[in-house]
Amino acid sequence: MFDIYFGLIESSPTPMCFFVGDELRIEVANPAMLATWGKDETVLGKSLLEALPEMEGQPFPAMLRTVLDTGIPMRGDAARARHEVNGELVTSYYDFSYTPMTTGKKIRGIAVILHDVTAQVMVRQSRDRFLSVLSHEFNTPLTAVMACGQLAERELLTGNYGKCQRLIYKMNDRMRKLASLVDSLLSVASSERSSPAAQSSFSCIRAVNEVLGEMRLRDRVQVYAAEDVTVYASFSNTKEILKSLIDNAVRFSPAENSVSLTVDYLNGDIVKFTVKDKGVGLSKEEHTRIFRKYYKSTNNDLAWQKGLGIGLFKAANLVQAEGGQIWAESDGLNKGATFCFTLRSGENTPNSSYPMIAEFTPMLAKVASY
């Protein structure tokens, strides 16, 4: 019976293993489970804590022993686990089941089945943080508008028109912030639509200068771009991408440190934009997560509550719509971050020979580690 069961474990694409004895020795672990642990077959025959010493202090060894002692199955949803993969501790979330397997009346061991739900948990956590921040972002200016309105009403009754005028100015300022917030939300929805934007050939420095002028950041951002570098893309989309990346770099960098923007040909067909800061940096696992919808890092002490966590997501959508690629690079926390994206060269019109994404992806993979 157990030989058949072990055969099913080995062939299953779902992470599964079988523990025996009080020391929780690993008798069987299929390739999917070994990959989850970040181990190879040398862990077979070892105890759980010998094979995975990082489990010490986590609840799972005690839970397994409880199942072994009582014979009562145990199940859990989205359980948080820390395990070492390639020398680095990684946090993941799993649905799990621990089922005692018996021979007669004796418990032979425990069958373990895992289902990785890390992606779903991260999306849910990001969504919850987004809703919390969104509530705060809306509530702050609304509260100010209501307070100014009440004061203006009171001053109007006393004939203090000068103060009323100042209060109305403050109300208009807060309403403009609300309008900007709504525009940001609408632009994200728009970026997720599949309908393409009108494309043309234009100078990169023109787009950069317009963006920095509109953001009032000419003194903060150092630009390195030749006048003759052109791209074939949507001008408005390119500006929105640049705004998102520059805004992110400026907000999460110390005020005394400048941000650099470099535009140059990656080759004759592709133009690469690079926005580099000296700010809080990124952990390794954030290099791809940072582009998820509503994602906001919690790995530093800056005011991460500023912003909704949609700017980089919007930028990634727009880059994809233009047929380019986007990625992040960082040597770690507090070591700055570099955000890069590519667009087709202005020399490449729709009638020109332009490599498809699948053709230049391997080349980009050499430039940046995702």
Secondary structure, DSSP 8 states (H G I E B T S, - for coil): -HHHHHHHHHH-SS-EEEEETTTTEEEEE-HHHHHHHT--GGGTTSBHHHH-GGGTTSSHHHHHHHHHHH---EEEEEEEEEEEETTEEEEEEEEEEEEEEEETTEEEEEEEEEEE-HHHHHHHHHHHHHHHHHHHHHHHHHHHHHHHHHHHHHHHHHT-HHHHHHHHHHHHHHHHHHHHHHHHHHHHHHHTS------EEEEHHHHHHHHHHHHT-TTTEEEEE-TT-EEEE-HHHHHHHHHHHHHHHHHTS-TTS-EEEEEEESSSSEEEEEEEE-SS---TTHHHHTTSTT----SSSS-TTSS-S-HHHHHHHHHHHTT--EEEE-SSTTS-EEEEEEEEBTT--TTS----HHHHHHHHHHH---
